[in-house]
Amino acid sequence: MIVLDTSVVSYIFKKDSRALFYLQQAHGRRALISFQTLEELWHGAYFGGWGHKRKHELAN
């Protein structure tokens, strides 16, 4: 099991090149996020003016 930090989840969601390292480390392992990470992601979505489609992608 591996717990992903907000920055790592953000890299993955944005398809940032820095995500590759973390995706390799998480491969084959159960990945989790904390409730704090979830709230930070939603905070960024709200104050970033994300549209319905992108918020839906974050929710799923």
Phi, psi and omega in degrees: 000146180221139178255125183265135177282161180305316181298318181296314179298321178298316178301315182295313183297323181275358183059038178287144181298335179292344181291333185305313179303313183290324176296322177295320180292327183273348184306127178080004180244152176286123182256133180233159171233155178277165177297329179295318177298316178302314180294322178294322177295316179292325176299314178297322179294316182295308183281347176273357178069032180298146177278175183302316183298314182291322176296322178297319177297321179294322181292333182257000000 
